[in-house]
């Protein structure tokens, strides 16, 4: 038997997420309530709050939700492509705000600067993400792009894609970064081989690969400092 408050229209107005946000502010809302606002509507069988609750149960926590692909989101009952896109877009905006802080220009003077820039974003991901940080002539980070997800190898990360992205944002140089979901940042033979390939390609196109960082859980390794480039 369905609950009498299965649908949002049955919830008193003052207890609805949007009304609570207006009255108390976004910081007063639970994760489920904030997700419900992003989703906007529920399904024919359940309210948007129940749907948001199901998502939180499925993913376990917000970090896991951040790592869910569109395919994984649409596998959840009640989440179609449109709702999955809404969630991904909202979560990505939040991630970008968190990373950019007050909008200060980030200058990379040493490997730690680049590692700190991406550490919180990459350290808990369950899949390997290959990311490029693009820098101008003053070593300011001007763009960031995730170029592949999955096991890192030469077939997934091709120099053509890396330098196409660099040229698109008029980058003078770049730093490659990827995470190890195990938490151990020790570079693999594949990591080293890919790095050498990217460095050689960068020399040909005139865009220097400054470093390749491997991110673990709260620690990192610079392949440049290790003498691999």
PyMOL CGO cylinders between C-alpha atoms (Angstrom):
from pymol import cmd
from pymol.cgo import CYLINDER

trace = [
    CYLINDER, 0.00, 0.00, 0.00, 1.40, 3.37, -1.03, 0.3, 1, 1, 1, 1, 1, 1,
    CYLINDER, 1.40, 3.37, -1.03, 2.20, 5.96, 1.62, 0.3, 1, 1, 1, 1, 1, 1,
    CYLINDER, 2.20, 5.96, 1.62, -0.26, 8.85, 1.91, 0.3, 1, 1, 1, 1, 1, 1,
    CYLINDER, -0.26, 8.85, 1.91, 2.69, 11.16, 1.22, 0.3, 1, 1, 1, 1, 1, 1,
    CYLINDER, 2.69, 11.16, 1.22, 4.02, 9.30, -1.79, 0.3, 1, 1, 1, 1, 1, 1,
    CYLINDER, 4.02, 9.30, -1.79, 3.52, 12.39, -4.00, 0.3, 1, 1, 1, 1, 1, 1,
    CYLINDER, 3.52, 12.39, -4.00, 4.92, 15.88, -3.47, 0.3, 1, 1, 1, 1, 1, 1,
    CYLINDER, 4.92, 15.88, -3.47, 1.43, 17.40, -3.64, 0.3, 1, 1, 1, 1, 1, 1,
    CYLINDER, 1.43, 17.40, -3.64, 0.60, 15.49, -0.44, 0.3, 1, 1, 1, 1, 1, 1,
    CYLINDER, 0.60, 15.49, -0.44, 3.50, 17.07, 1.43, 0.3, 1, 1, 1, 1, 1, 1,
    CYLINDER, 3.50, 17.07, 1.43, 2.63, 20.26, 3.34, 0.3, 1, 1, 1, 1, 1, 1,
    CYLINDER, 2.63, 20.26, 3.34, 3.90, 23.28, 1.40, 0.3, 1, 1, 1, 1, 1, 1,
    CYLINDER, 3.90, 23.28, 1.40, 6.28, 24.35, 4.15, 0.3, 1, 1, 1, 1, 1, 1,
    CYLINDER, 6.28, 24.35, 4.15, 7.99, 20.93, 4.05, 0.3, 1, 1, 1, 1, 1, 1,
    CYLINDER, 7.99, 20.93, 4.05, 8.66, 20.90, 0.29, 0.3, 1, 1, 1, 1, 1, 1,
    CYLINDER, 8.66, 20.90, 0.29, 12.32, 21.31, -0.72, 0.3, 1, 1, 1, 1, 1, 1,
    CYLINDER, 12.32, 21.31, -0.72, 11.87, 24.47, -2.81, 0.3, 1, 1, 1, 1, 1, 1,
    CYLINDER, 11.87, 24.47, -2.81, 9.84, 26.21, -0.14, 0.3, 1, 1, 1, 1, 1, 1,
    CYLINDER, 9.84, 26.21, -0.14, 12.31, 25.16, 2.56, 0.3, 1, 1, 1, 1, 1, 1,
    CYLINDER, 12.31, 25.16, 2.56, 15.19, 26.55, 0.50, 0.3, 1, 1, 1, 1, 1, 1,
    CYLINDER, 15.19, 26.55, 0.50, 13.40, 29.88, 0.10, 0.3, 1, 1, 1, 1, 1, 1,
    CYLINDER, 13.40, 29.88, 0.10, 12.62, 30.08, 3.80, 0.3, 1, 1, 1, 1, 1, 1,
    CYLINDER, 12.62, 30.08, 3.80, 15.79, 28.66, 5.38, 0.3, 1, 1, 1, 1, 1, 1,
    CYLINDER, 15.79, 28.66, 5.38, 18.48, 28.82, 2.68, 0.3, 1, 1, 1, 1, 1, 1,
    CYLINDER, 18.48, 28.82, 2.68, 20.18, 26.05, 0.67, 0.3, 1, 1, 1, 1, 1, 1,
    CYLINDER, 20.18, 26.05, 0.67, 22.56, 25.15, 3.50, 0.3, 1, 1, 1, 1, 1, 1,
    CYLINDER, 22.56, 25.15, 3.50, 19.61, 23.98, 5.63, 0.3, 1, 1, 1, 1, 1, 1,
    CYLINDER, 19.61, 23.98, 5.63, 18.56, 21.30, 3.14, 0.3, 1, 1, 1, 1, 1, 1,
    CYLINDER, 18.56, 21.30, 3.14, 19.64, 17.67, 3.15, 0.3, 1, 1, 1, 1, 1, 1,
    CYLINDER, 19.64, 17.67, 3.15, 21.48, 16.05, 0.25, 0.3, 1, 1, 1, 1, 1, 1,
    CYLINDER, 21.48, 16.05, 0.25, 18.22, 14.38, -0.77, 0.3, 1, 1, 1, 1, 1, 1,
    CYLINDER, 18.22, 14.38, -0.77, 16.29, 17.67, -0.78, 0.3, 1, 1, 1, 1, 1, 1,
    CYLINDER, 16.29, 17.67, -0.78, 18.94, 19.41, -2.89, 0.3, 1, 1, 1, 1, 1, 1,
    CYLINDER, 18.94, 19.41, -2.89, 18.92, 16.51, -5.37, 0.3, 1, 1, 1, 1, 1, 1,
    CYLINDER, 18.92, 16.51, -5.37, 15.12, 16.73, -5.53, 0.3, 1, 1, 1, 1, 1, 1,
    CYLINDER, 15.12, 16.73, -5.53, 15.36, 20.38, -6.56, 0.3, 1, 1, 1, 1, 1, 1,
    CYLINDER, 15.36, 20.38, -6.56, 17.87, 19.51, -9.30, 0.3, 1, 1, 1, 1, 1, 1,
    CYLINDER, 17.87, 19.51, -9.30, 15.59, 16.72, -10.57, 0.3, 1, 1, 1, 1, 1, 1,
    CYLINDER, 15.59, 16.72, -10.57, 12.52, 19.04, -10.50, 0.3, 1, 1, 1, 1, 1, 1,
    CYLINDER, 12.52, 19.04, -10.50, 9.90, 16.28, -10.97, 0.3, 1, 1, 1, 1, 1, 1,
    CYLINDER, 9.90, 16.28, -10.97, 9.29, 12.73, -9.86, 0.3, 1, 1, 1, 1, 1, 1,
    CYLINDER, 9.29, 12.73, -9.86, 7.59, 9.91, -11.73, 0.3, 1, 1, 1, 1, 1, 1,
    CYLINDER, 7.59, 9.91, -11.73, 4.02, 8.69, -12.00, 0.3, 1, 1, 1, 1, 1, 1,
    CYLINDER, 4.02, 8.69, -12.00, 4.66, 6.32, -9.11, 0.3, 1, 1, 1, 1, 1, 1,
    CYLINDER, 4.66, 6.32, -9.11, 6.76, 8.38, -6.71, 0.3, 1, 1, 1, 1, 1, 1,
    CYLINDER, 6.76, 8.38, -6.71, 7.52, 11.93, -5.66, 0.3, 1, 1, 1, 1, 1, 1,
    CYLINDER, 7.52, 11.93, -5.66, 10.71, 13.71, -6.61, 0.3, 1, 1, 1, 1, 1, 1,
    CYLINDER, 10.71, 13.71, -6.61, 11.84, 13.49, -2.97, 0.3, 1, 1, 1, 1, 1, 1,
    CYLINDER, 11.84, 13.49, -2.97, 11.44, 9.70, -2.99, 0.3, 1, 1, 1, 1, 1, 1,
    CYLINDER, 11.44, 9.70, -2.99, 13.30, 9.54, -6.30, 0.3, 1, 1, 1, 1, 1, 1,
    CYLINDER, 13.30, 9.54, -6.30, 16.16, 11.62, -4.88, 0.3, 1, 1, 1, 1, 1, 1,
    CYLINDER, 16.16, 11.62, -4.88, 16.24, 9.34, -1.84, 0.3, 1, 1, 1, 1, 1, 1,
    CYLINDER, 16.24, 9.34, -1.84, 16.56, 6.30, -4.09, 0.3, 1, 1, 1, 1, 1, 1,
    CYLINDER, 16.56, 6.30, -4.09, 19.53, 7.91, -5.84, 0.3, 1, 1, 1, 1, 1, 1,
    CYLINDER, 19.53, 7.91, -5.84, 21.29, 8.55, -2.52, 0.3, 1, 1, 1, 1, 1, 1,
    CYLINDER, 21.29, 8.55, -2.52, 20.68, 4.94, -1.47, 0.3, 1, 1, 1, 1, 1, 1,
    CYLINDER, 20.68, 4.94, -1.47, 22.03, 3.69, -4.79, 0.3, 1, 1, 1, 1, 1, 1,
    CYLINDER, 22.03, 3.69, -4.79, 25.23, 5.74, -4.76, 0.3, 1, 1, 1, 1, 1, 1,
    CYLINDER, 25.23, 5.74, -4.76, 25.85, 5.75, -0.98, 0.3, 1, 1, 1, 1, 1, 1,
    CYLINDER, 25.85, 5.75, -0.98, 27.38, 9.23, -0.80, 0.3, 1, 1, 1, 1, 1, 1,
    CYLINDER, 27.38, 9.23, -0.80, 27.99, 12.38, -2.84, 0.3, 1, 1, 1, 1, 1, 1,
    CYLINDER, 27.99, 12.38, -2.84, 31.51, 11.38, -3.86, 0.3, 1, 1, 1, 1, 1, 1,
    CYLINDER, 31.51, 11.38, -3.86, 30.18, 8.22, -5.46, 0.3, 1, 1, 1, 1, 1, 1,
    CYLINDER, 30.18, 8.22, -5.46, 27.43, 10.22, -7.14, 0.3, 1, 1, 1, 1, 1, 1,
    CYLINDER, 27.43, 10.22, -7.14, 30.06, 12.56, -8.64, 0.3, 1, 1, 1, 1, 1, 1,
    CYLINDER, 30.06, 12.56, -8.64, 31.73, 9.54, -10.24, 0.3, 1, 1, 1, 1, 1, 1,
    CYLINDER, 31.73, 9.54, -10.24, 28.57, 8.05, -11.77, 0.3, 1, 1, 1, 1, 1, 1,
    CYLINDER, 28.57, 8.05, -11.77, 28.36, 8.19, -15.55, 0.3, 1, 1, 1, 1, 1, 1,
    CYLINDER, 28.36, 8.19, -15.55, 25.20, 9.04, -17.49, 0.3, 1, 1, 1, 1, 1, 1,
    CYLINDER, 25.20, 9.04, -17.49, 24.77, 5.32, -18.17, 0.3, 1, 1, 1, 1, 1, 1,
    CYLINDER, 24.77, 5.32, -18.17, 24.99, 4.47, -14.47, 0.3, 1, 1, 1, 1, 1, 1,
    CYLINDER, 24.99, 4.47, -14.47, 22.52, 7.21, -13.56, 0.3, 1, 1, 1, 1, 1, 1,
    CYLINDER, 22.52, 7.21, -13.56, 19.97, 6.12, -16.15, 0.3, 1, 1, 1, 1, 1, 1,
    CYLINDER, 19.97, 6.12, -16.15, 20.18, 2.57, -14.77, 0.3, 1, 1, 1, 1, 1, 1,
    CYLINDER, 20.18, 2.57, -14.77, 18.44, 3.86, -11.63, 0.3, 1, 1, 1, 1, 1, 1,
    CYLINDER, 18.44, 3.86, -11.63, 14.68, 3.41, -11.78, 0.3, 1, 1, 1, 1, 1, 1,
    CYLINDER, 14.68, 3.41, -11.78, 12.98, 6.70, -12.57, 0.3, 1, 1, 1, 1, 1, 1,
    CYLINDER, 12.98, 6.70, -12.57, 16.08, 8.40, -14.03, 0.3, 1, 1, 1, 1, 1, 1,
    CYLINDER, 16.08, 8.40, -14.03, 15.95, 8.99, -17.76, 0.3, 1, 1, 1, 1, 1, 1,
    CYLINDER, 15.95, 8.99, -17.76, 18.50, 10.75, -19.96, 0.3, 1, 1, 1, 1, 1, 1,
    CYLINDER, 18.50, 10.75, -19.96, 17.12, 14.22, -19.24, 0.3, 1, 1, 1, 1, 1, 1,
    CYLINDER, 17.12, 14.22, -19.24, 17.29, 13.84, -15.46, 0.3, 1, 1, 1, 1, 1, 1,
    CYLINDER, 17.29, 13.84, -15.46, 20.74, 12.23, -15.67, 0.3, 1, 1, 1, 1, 1, 1,
    CYLINDER, 20.74, 12.23, -15.67, 21.99, 15.21, -17.68, 0.3, 1, 1, 1, 1, 1, 1,
    CYLINDER, 21.99, 15.21, -17.68, 20.49, 17.65, -15.16, 0.3, 1, 1, 1, 1, 1, 1,
    CYLINDER, 20.49, 17.65, -15.16, 22.29, 15.89, -12.32, 0.3, 1, 1, 1, 1, 1, 1,
    CYLINDER, 22.29, 15.89, -12.32, 25.62, 15.71, -14.13, 0.3, 1, 1, 1, 1, 1, 1,
    CYLINDER, 25.62, 15.71, -14.13, 25.45, 19.39, -15.03, 0.3, 1, 1, 1, 1, 1, 1,
    CYLINDER, 25.45, 19.39, -15.03, 24.54, 20.48, -11.49, 0.3, 1, 1, 1, 1, 1, 1,
    CYLINDER, 24.54, 20.48, -11.49, 27.24, 18.36, -9.88, 0.3, 1, 1, 1, 1, 1, 1,
    CYLINDER, 27.24, 18.36, -9.88, 29.85, 19.55, -12.37, 0.3, 1, 1, 1, 1, 1, 1,
    CYLINDER, 29.85, 19.55, -12.37, 29.06, 23.19, -11.61, 0.3, 1, 1, 1, 1, 1, 1,
    CYLINDER, 29.06, 23.19, -11.61, 29.49, 22.51, -7.91, 0.3, 1, 1, 1, 1, 1, 1,
    CYLINDER, 29.49, 22.51, -7.91, 32.78, 20.74, -8.54, 0.3, 1, 1, 1, 1, 1, 1,
    CYLINDER, 32.78, 20.74, -8.54, 34.09, 23.64, -10.61, 0.3, 1, 1, 1, 1, 1, 1,
    CYLINDER, 34.09, 23.64, -10.61, 33.12, 26.22, -8.00, 0.3, 1, 1, 1, 1, 1, 1,
    CYLINDER, 33.12, 26.22, -8.00, 34.88, 24.15, -5.34, 0.3, 1, 1, 1, 1, 1, 1,
    CYLINDER, 34.88, 24.15, -5.34, 38.02, 23.89, -7.44, 0.3, 1, 1, 1, 1, 1, 1,
    CYLINDER, 38.02, 23.89, -7.44, 38.25, 27.53, -8.47, 0.3, 1, 1, 1, 1, 1, 1,
    CYLINDER, 38.25, 27.53, -8.47, 37.69, 28.95, -4.98, 0.3, 1, 1, 1, 1, 1, 1,
    CYLINDER, 37.69, 28.95, -4.98, 37.42, 32.73, -5.18, 0.3, 1, 1, 1, 1, 1, 1,
    CYLINDER, 37.42, 32.73, -5.18, 38.37, 32.84, -8.82, 0.3, 1, 1, 1, 1, 1, 1,
    CYLINDER, 38.37, 32.84, -8.82, 42.04, 33.51, -8.19, 0.3, 1, 1, 1, 1, 1, 1,
    CYLINDER, 42.04, 33.51, -8.19, 44.43, 32.69, -11.01, 0.3, 1, 1, 1, 1, 1, 1,
    CYLINDER, 44.43, 32.69, -11.01, 46.29, 29.47, -10.26, 0.3, 1, 1, 1, 1, 1, 1,
    CYLINDER, 46.29, 29.47, -10.26, 49.99, 29.57, -11.14, 0.3, 1, 1, 1, 1, 1, 1,
    CYLINDER, 49.99, 29.57, -11.14, 51.95, 26.32, -11.35, 0.3, 1, 1, 1, 1, 1, 1,
    CYLINDER, 51.95, 26.32, -11.35, 55.47, 26.79, -10.05, 0.3, 1, 1, 1, 1, 1, 1,
    CYLINDER, 55.47, 26.79, -10.05, 56.08, 23.24, -8.85, 0.3, 1, 1, 1, 1, 1, 1,
    CYLINDER, 56.08, 23.24, -8.85, 54.37, 19.82, -9.09, 0.3, 1, 1, 1, 1, 1, 1,
    CYLINDER, 54.37, 19.82, -9.09, 52.59, 20.37, -5.76, 0.3, 1, 1, 1, 1, 1, 1,
    CYLINDER, 52.59, 20.37, -5.76, 50.67, 23.31, -7.21, 0.3, 1, 1, 1, 1, 1, 1,
    CYLINDER, 50.67, 23.31, -7.21, 49.15, 21.18, -9.96, 0.3, 1, 1, 1, 1, 1, 1,
    CYLINDER, 49.15, 21.18, -9.96, 48.57, 18.21, -7.63, 0.3, 1, 1, 1, 1, 1, 1,
    CYLINDER, 48.57, 18.21, -7.63, 46.75, 20.37, -5.10, 0.3, 1, 1, 1, 1, 1, 1,
    CYLINDER, 46.75, 20.37, -5.10, 44.58, 21.78, -7.88, 0.3, 1, 1, 1, 1, 1, 1,
    CYLINDER, 44.58, 21.78, -7.88, 43.15, 18.37, -8.79, 0.3, 1, 1, 1, 1, 1, 1,
    CYLINDER, 43.15, 18.37, -8.79, 43.70, 16.28, -5.64, 0.3, 1, 1, 1, 1, 1, 1,
    CYLINDER, 43.70, 16.28, -5.64, 40.22, 16.58, -4.12, 0.3, 1, 1, 1, 1, 1, 1,
    CYLINDER, 40.22, 16.58, -4.12, 38.61, 15.98, -7.48, 0.3, 1, 1, 1, 1, 1, 1,
    CYLINDER, 38.61, 15.98, -7.48, 40.56, 12.84, -8.41, 0.3, 1, 1, 1, 1, 1, 1,
    CYLINDER, 40.56, 12.84, -8.41, 41.68, 11.12, -5.22, 0.3, 1, 1, 1, 1, 1, 1,
    CYLINDER, 41.68, 11.12, -5.22, 38.44, 9.18, -4.55, 0.3, 1, 1, 1, 1, 1, 1,
    CYLINDER, 38.44, 9.18, -4.55, 37.37, 8.32, -8.09, 0.3, 1, 1, 1, 1, 1, 1,
    CYLINDER, 37.37, 8.32, -8.09, 36.73, 4.63, -8.75, 0.3, 1, 1, 1, 1, 1, 1,
    CYLINDER, 36.73, 4.63, -8.75, 37.90, 4.79, -12.36, 0.3, 1, 1, 1, 1, 1, 1,
    CYLINDER, 37.90, 4.79, -12.36, 41.08, 6.16, -13.85, 0.3, 1, 1, 1, 1, 1, 1,
    CYLINDER, 41.08, 6.16, -13.85, 40.59, 9.64, -15.30, 0.3, 1, 1, 1, 1, 1, 1,
    CYLINDER, 40.59, 9.64, -15.30, 43.20, 11.16, -17.60, 0.3, 1, 1, 1, 1, 1, 1,
    CYLINDER, 43.20, 11.16, -17.60, 43.14, 14.94, -17.25, 0.3, 1, 1, 1, 1, 1, 1,
    CYLINDER, 43.14, 14.94, -17.25, 45.15, 17.70, -18.89, 0.3, 1, 1, 1, 1, 1, 1,
    CYLINDER, 45.15, 17.70, -18.89, 45.83, 21.08, -17.32, 0.3, 1, 1, 1, 1, 1, 1,
    CYLINDER, 45.83, 21.08, -17.32, 46.55, 23.69, -19.97, 0.3, 1, 1, 1, 1, 1, 1,
    CYLINDER, 46.55, 23.69, -19.97, 48.82, 26.62, -19.13, 0.3, 1, 1, 1, 1, 1, 1,
    CYLINDER, 48.82, 26.62, -19.13, 49.67, 29.95, -20.75, 0.3, 1, 1, 1, 1, 1, 1,
    CYLINDER, 49.67, 29.95, -20.75, 53.15, 31.47, -21.06, 0.3, 1, 1, 1, 1, 1, 1,
    CYLINDER, 53.15, 31.47, -21.06, 52.98, 32.66, -17.43, 0.3, 1, 1, 1, 1, 1, 1,
    CYLINDER, 52.98, 32.66, -17.43, 52.20, 29.12, -16.20, 0.3, 1, 1, 1, 1, 1, 1,
    CYLINDER, 52.20, 29.12, -16.20, 48.64, 30.12, -15.26, 0.3, 1, 1, 1, 1, 1, 1,
    CYLINDER, 48.64, 30.12, -15.26, 46.10, 27.31, -15.59, 0.3, 1, 1, 1, 1, 1, 1,
    CYLINDER, 46.10, 27.31, -15.59, 43.73, 28.47, -18.32, 0.3, 1, 1, 1, 1, 1, 1,
    CYLINDER, 43.73, 28.47, -18.32, 41.76, 25.27, -18.89, 0.3, 1, 1, 1, 1, 1, 1,
    CYLINDER, 41.76, 25.27, -18.89, 41.26, 21.69, -17.76, 0.3, 1, 1, 1, 1, 1, 1,
    CYLINDER, 41.26, 21.69, -17.76, 39.87, 18.79, -19.74, 0.3, 1, 1, 1, 1, 1, 1,
    CYLINDER, 39.87, 18.79, -19.74, 39.22, 15.13, -18.98, 0.3, 1, 1, 1, 1, 1, 1,
    CYLINDER, 39.22, 15.13, -18.98, 40.29, 13.22, -22.09, 0.3, 1, 1, 1, 1, 1, 1,
    CYLINDER, 40.29, 13.22, -22.09, 39.61, 9.62, -21.08, 0.3, 1, 1, 1, 1, 1, 1,
    CYLINDER, 39.61, 9.62, -21.08, 38.11, 7.41, -18.40, 0.3, 1, 1, 1, 1, 1, 1,
    CYLINDER, 38.11, 7.41, -18.40, 39.14, 3.81, -17.79, 0.3, 1, 1, 1, 1, 1, 1,
    CYLINDER, 39.14, 3.81, -17.79, 42.41, 1.92, -17.67, 0.3, 1, 1, 1, 1, 1, 1,
    CYLINDER, 42.41, 1.92, -17.67, 45.17, 4.20, -18.89, 0.3, 1, 1, 1, 1, 1, 1,
    CYLINDER, 45.17, 4.20, -18.89, 46.93, 3.01, -22.03, 0.3, 1, 1, 1, 1, 1, 1,
    CYLINDER, 46.93, 3.01, -22.03, 48.04, 4.32, -25.38, 0.3, 1, 1, 1, 1, 1, 1,
    CYLINDER, 48.04, 4.32, -25.38, 44.81, 3.27, -27.10, 0.3, 1, 1, 1, 1, 1, 1,
    CYLINDER, 44.81, 3.27, -27.10, 42.68, 5.38, -24.73, 0.3, 1, 1, 1, 1, 1, 1,
    CYLINDER, 42.68, 5.38, -24.73, 44.93, 8.43, -24.60, 0.3, 1, 1, 1, 1, 1, 1,
    CYLINDER, 44.93, 8.43, -24.60, 46.25, 9.47, -27.99, 0.3, 1, 1, 1, 1, 1, 1,
    CYLINDER, 46.25, 9.47, -27.99, 48.59, 12.44, -28.46, 0.3, 1, 1, 1, 1, 1, 1,
    CYLINDER, 48.59, 12.44, -28.46, 46.28, 13.71, -31.19, 0.3, 1, 1, 1, 1, 1, 1,
    CYLINDER, 46.28, 13.71, -31.19, 43.46, 14.28, -28.69, 0.3, 1, 1, 1, 1, 1, 1,
    CYLINDER, 43.46, 14.28, -28.69, 45.78, 15.84, -26.11, 0.3, 1, 1, 1, 1, 1, 1,
    CYLINDER, 45.78, 15.84, -26.11, 47.31, 18.39, -28.44, 0.3, 1, 1, 1, 1, 1, 1,
    CYLINDER, 47.31, 18.39, -28.44, 44.08, 19.11, -30.27, 0.3, 1, 1, 1, 1, 1, 1,
    CYLINDER, 44.08, 19.11, -30.27, 42.65, 20.20, -26.91, 0.3, 1, 1, 1, 1, 1, 1,
    CYLINDER, 42.65, 20.20, -26.91, 45.81, 22.21, -26.16, 0.3, 1, 1, 1, 1, 1, 1,
    CYLINDER, 45.81, 22.21, -26.16, 45.66, 24.06, -29.48, 0.3, 1, 1, 1, 1, 1, 1,
    CYLINDER, 45.66, 24.06, -29.48, 41.95, 24.77, -29.03, 0.3, 1, 1, 1, 1, 1, 1,
    CYLINDER, 41.95, 24.77, -29.03, 42.62, 26.78, -25.85, 0.3, 1, 1, 1, 1, 1, 1,
    CYLINDER, 42.62, 26.78, -25.85, 45.87, 28.34, -27.16, 0.3, 1, 1, 1, 1, 1, 1,
    CYLINDER, 45.87, 28.34, -27.16, 47.92, 26.58, -24.52, 0.3, 1, 1, 1, 1, 1, 1,
    CYLINDER, 47.92, 26.58, -24.52, 51.67, 27.19, -24.32, 0.3, 1, 1, 1, 1, 1, 1,
    CYLINDER, 51.67, 27.19, -24.32, 52.30, 24.06, -22.26, 0.3, 1, 1, 1, 1, 1, 1,
    CYLINDER, 52.30, 24.06, -22.26, 50.41, 21.36, -20.42, 0.3, 1, 1, 1, 1, 1, 1,
    CYLINDER, 50.41, 21.36, -20.42, 50.52, 19.02, -17.45, 0.3, 1, 1, 1, 1, 1, 1,
    CYLINDER, 50.52, 19.02, -17.45, 49.08, 15.52, -17.68, 0.3, 1, 1, 1, 1, 1, 1,
    CYLINDER, 49.08, 15.52, -17.68, 47.39, 14.07, -14.61, 0.3, 1, 1, 1, 1, 1, 1,
    CYLINDER, 47.39, 14.07, -14.61, 45.69, 10.79, -13.89, 0.3, 1, 1, 1, 1, 1, 1,
    CYLINDER, 45.69, 10.79, -13.89, 44.54, 9.00, -10.77, 0.3, 1, 1, 1, 1, 1, 1,
    CYLINDER, 44.54, 9.00, -10.77, 45.10, 5.49, -9.46, 0.3, 1, 1, 1, 1, 1, 1,
    CYLINDER, 45.10, 5.49, -9.46, 41.87, 4.27, -7.81, 0.3, 1, 1, 1, 1, 1, 1,
    CYLINDER, 41.87, 4.27, -7.81, 43.93, 1.94, -5.62, 0.3, 1, 1, 1, 1, 1, 1,
    CYLINDER, 43.93, 1.94, -5.62, 45.29, 5.01, -3.82, 0.3, 1, 1, 1, 1, 1, 1,
    CYLINDER, 45.29, 5.01, -3.82, 48.89, 4.06, -4.68, 0.3, 1, 1, 1, 1, 1, 1,
    CYLINDER, 48.89, 4.06, -4.68, 50.40, 6.64, -7.06, 0.3, 1, 1, 1, 1, 1, 1,
    CYLINDER, 50.40, 6.64, -7.06, 53.35, 4.48, -8.12, 0.3, 1, 1, 1, 1, 1, 1,
    CYLINDER, 53.35, 4.48, -8.12, 53.55, 4.85, -11.92, 0.3, 1, 1, 1, 1, 1, 1,
    CYLINDER, 53.55, 4.85, -11.92, 53.10, 1.75, -14.04, 0.3, 1, 1, 1, 1, 1, 1,
    CYLINDER, 53.10, 1.75, -14.04, 55.12, 0.80, -17.10, 0.3, 1, 1, 1, 1, 1, 1,
    CYLINDER, 55.12, 0.80, -17.10, 52.16, 1.97, -19.21, 0.3, 1, 1, 1, 1, 1, 1,
    CYLINDER, 52.16, 1.97, -19.21, 52.18, 5.35, -17.44, 0.3, 1, 1, 1, 1, 1, 1,
    CYLINDER, 52.18, 5.35, -17.44, 55.87, 5.81, -18.22, 0.3, 1, 1, 1, 1, 1, 1,
    CYLINDER, 55.87, 5.81, -18.22, 55.53, 4.71, -21.86, 0.3, 1, 1, 1, 1, 1, 1,
    CYLINDER, 55.53, 4.71, -21.86, 52.59, 7.04, -22.45, 0.3, 1, 1, 1, 1, 1, 1,
    CYLINDER, 52.59, 7.04, -22.45, 54.47, 9.94, -20.87, 0.3, 1, 1, 1, 1, 1, 1,
    CYLINDER, 54.47, 9.94, -20.87, 57.45, 9.48, -23.20, 0.3, 1, 1, 1, 1, 1, 1,
    CYLINDER, 57.45, 9.48, -23.20, 55.11, 9.32, -26.18, 0.3, 1, 1, 1, 1, 1, 1,
    CYLINDER, 55.11, 9.32, -26.18, 53.35, 12.56, -25.19, 0.3, 1, 1, 1, 1, 1, 1,
    CYLINDER, 53.35, 12.56, -25.19, 56.63, 14.37, -24.53, 0.3, 1, 1, 1, 1, 1, 1,
    CYLINDER, 56.63, 14.37, -24.53, 57.89, 13.41, -28.01, 0.3, 1, 1, 1, 1, 1, 1,
    CYLINDER, 57.89, 13.41, -28.01, 54.65, 14.57, -29.62, 0.3, 1, 1, 1, 1, 1, 1,
    CYLINDER, 54.65, 14.57, -29.62, 54.82, 17.84, -27.71, 0.3, 1, 1, 1, 1, 1, 1,
    CYLINDER, 54.82, 17.84, -27.71, 58.29, 18.52, -29.03, 0.3, 1, 1, 1, 1, 1, 1,
    CYLINDER, 58.29, 18.52, -29.03, 57.00, 18.09, -32.58, 0.3, 1, 1, 1, 1, 1, 1,
    CYLINDER, 57.00, 18.09, -32.58, 54.04, 20.49, -32.21, 0.3, 1, 1, 1, 1, 1, 1,
    CYLINDER, 54.04, 20.49, -32.21, 55.85, 23.00, -30.00, 0.3, 1, 1, 1, 1, 1, 1,
    CYLINDER, 55.85, 23.00, -30.00, 53.71, 22.56, -26.86, 0.3, 1, 1, 1, 1, 1, 1,
    CYLINDER, 53.71, 22.56, -26.86, 55.79, 21.38, -23.92, 0.3, 1, 1, 1, 1, 1, 1,
    CYLINDER, 55.79, 21.38, -23.92, 54.56, 18.63, -21.62, 0.3, 1, 1, 1, 1, 1, 1,
    CYLINDER, 54.56, 18.63, -21.62, 55.81, 19.98, -18.29, 0.3, 1, 1, 1, 1, 1, 1,
    CYLINDER, 55.81, 19.98, -18.29, 54.97, 16.97, -16.14, 0.3, 1, 1, 1, 1, 1, 1,
    CYLINDER, 54.97, 16.97, -16.14, 52.78, 13.92, -15.68, 0.3, 1, 1, 1, 1, 1, 1,
    CYLINDER, 52.78, 13.92, -15.68, 51.34, 13.49, -12.20, 0.3, 1, 1, 1, 1, 1, 1,
    CYLINDER, 51.34, 13.49, -12.20, 49.87, 10.31, -10.79, 0.3, 1, 1, 1, 1, 1, 1,
    CYLINDER, 49.87, 10.31, -10.79, 47.34, 11.01, -8.04, 0.3, 1, 1, 1, 1, 1, 1,
    CYLINDER, 47.34, 11.01, -8.04, 46.74, 8.59, -5.19, 0.3, 1, 1, 1, 1, 1, 1,
    CYLINDER, 46.74, 8.59, -5.19, 44.77, 9.01, -1.98, 0.3, 1, 1, 1, 1, 1, 1,
    CYLINDER, 44.77, 9.01, -1.98, 46.20, 12.22, -0.57, 0.3, 1, 1, 1, 1, 1, 1,
    CYLINDER, 46.20, 12.22, -0.57, 49.60, 11.79, -2.26, 0.3, 1, 1, 1, 1, 1, 1,
    CYLINDER, 49.60, 11.79, -2.26, 51.06, 12.00, -5.73, 0.3, 1, 1, 1, 1, 1, 1,
    CYLINDER, 51.06, 12.00, -5.73, 54.13, 11.22, -7.80, 0.3, 1, 1, 1, 1, 1, 1,
    CYLINDER, 54.13, 11.22, -7.80, 55.67, 13.49, -10.43, 0.3, 1, 1, 1, 1, 1, 1,
    CYLINDER, 55.67, 13.49, -10.43, 57.14, 11.54, -13.32, 0.3, 1, 1, 1, 1, 1, 1,
    CYLINDER, 57.14, 11.54, -13.32, 59.40, 14.49, -14.06, 0.3, 1, 1, 1, 1, 1, 1,
    CYLINDER, 59.40, 14.49, -14.06, 60.83, 14.42, -10.55, 0.3, 1, 1, 1, 1, 1, 1,
    CYLINDER, 60.83, 14.42, -10.55, 61.26, 10.66, -10.88, 0.3, 1, 1, 1, 1, 1, 1,
    CYLINDER, 61.26, 10.66, -10.88, 63.41, 11.20, -13.98, 0.3, 1, 1, 1, 1, 1, 1,
    CYLINDER, 63.41, 11.20, -13.98, 61.04, 9.66, -16.51, 0.3, 1, 1, 1, 1, 1, 1,
    CYLINDER, 61.04, 9.66, -16.51, 60.87, 12.79, -18.69, 0.3, 1, 1, 1, 1, 1, 1,
]
cmd.load_cgo(trace, "trace")
